[in-house]
Amino acid sequence: MDKDDMNNIENEQFKFIEALSREALIEILLELCKDSELAKRIPAMSKAALAKVEADAIADEVFRSLNTIQVEDLWDNSGKTRGGYQDPTDVAFEMIEDEVQYYIQKMRQYNNLGMKKEEKEYCKGIIIGLMRYGETGNNEFRDWCPDDPYTVAENIIYDWKNDHTTEEIEEIQKVYDSFFADDEAK
């Protein structure tokens, strides 16, 4: 069997894998865990997959996520309510926090797993994504929250300071501060 035949077999096998739902993939993985030889390899393979954290990729995800928030959702969630009045700027801040919460939870998972390097990269990605959105977000929603991405980033850094070393804190702070370096040079 030559290399082309092997590639064709692999491509054929991957077609089936790619067609599966997330639930079906998990079900198959759990079944494979019953094989003692495969089960021994799964933790190392999982850790290797989790270790592939790139701050720029996370930043892109955060930016895209924020940049897709619809201003109509803000309008629907603010204004007069049964309980009184909800200011659109307050609601906008909450919406940004809600959108970023998923990424914060992922970052905390890395901490819980003891993967400090990956956690730090994930944090950098969140901060960069927020800062980019604050600077270059181009959806109408951003007009209602011009300072909120920066404030949310500051809150994340504040929380980060609670259980990290001075060196780690300085590294994250430097990422945040780098977005203001141009302003200071002027």
Beta strands, then each sheet from edge to edge (+ up, - down):
strand 1: 79-81
strand 2: 84-86
sheet 1: 1+ 2-
end
